């Protein structure tokens, strides 16, 4: 898969700084941490800066320490496993999440990516079609 290079201006540094400041102001807010984690993972997707992934892991672990079943944190964890190319674990995590929320498009994307990477193209196609069926008509 080709790497998409996006100028860092597409992701202003002040947005991450703003989210980090919000977490600093409300360190017990799981919502703020989830927002920051998602932003860090989005930035990592385009930059592949390992420091961003490490920060996202730290925030995810902090969320899961307070609520081990936090759905958005579990989704972030599955996404990190995909970024780390740990496809078998990502598939397990994504299937578990899919059972809890069968209408979450992002989870279907995780399933498709993990299955494709593991060589199960038939099941990946089935999951991709499931994702498409969720779209409004």
Secondary structure, DSSP 8 states (H G I E B T S, - for coil): -------GGGS-HHHHHHHHHHHHHTTT-HHHHHHHHHHHHHHHHHH--HHHHHHHHHHHHHHHHH-TT-HHHHHHHHHHHHHTT-HHHHHHHHHHHHHH-TT-HHHHHHHHHHHHHTT-HHHHHHHHHHHHHTS--
